[in-house]
Amino acid sequence: MPQFEMIWAFAGQFGITIVVAVGAAWALFRYLGDKWITNKFDESLETFKHAQSQEIERLRFKVNTAFDRMVKLNNQEFEILPEIWNRMIDVYSATMAFISPFQSYPDLDRLTTIELEHFLSQSKLHGYQKDDLRSAGLKLDLYTEMIFWHNYQEVDQKRSHFEQYHQTKGLFIQEDLYVEIKKLADLIWEALSEARFEKQYPNPRAGRYEKAEKLRAEGPTLRDSIWNSIRSKLWETASL
């Protein structure tokens, strides 16, 4: 180091002993060493502070992003869950009424002409079907055949309306609830498909309407479980 060479030169000029020179050199070394350590420490501290600052900013961004995502998901849930419940309960109730073994029809074969016309004016039958019914010998049998398909189409439209929404908005529904709703949707679909098939290809036998029986057995419990889950999630979201 140039500093030590200066010390030796200075010592030679003034006759300073080697011991004194070494002592001076050691003092200079300590001074310069302390200064070097201090500088290095300051540099390391600044680097550490900078790294900590970057990490804090990264964590702040991550937390803000997660919170923003959570708020958006909760807002979506708050809008979607009531709508999916309304659609689900609409098709569920309609399906339960449609598959009920206890169907009630007016005895059309005993109605007077005026009574029959009044009934037809309020019926959902098409115009040509009303004409066929007027001229039919066994009006009740023909009417039950016709009205079955009208009722089936109405219920199936409700099912499609519900399932399309469920599939489209399923990304915003938590997995456990999505699975429960899907299970009830499948039961409804199976019962309706069974009713349609049995109407087209009647085959009286034991267990003919097992899908309908399954919906009647499992549907109410599933419906109530879904209701409780949706209610809990909505109130949980509202309290945020």
Summary of the structure (lengths in Angstrom):
residues: 240
radius of gyration: 42.4
end to end distance: 68.3
largest distance: 146.2
contacts: 610
relative contact order: 0.09
helix: 85%
strand: 0%
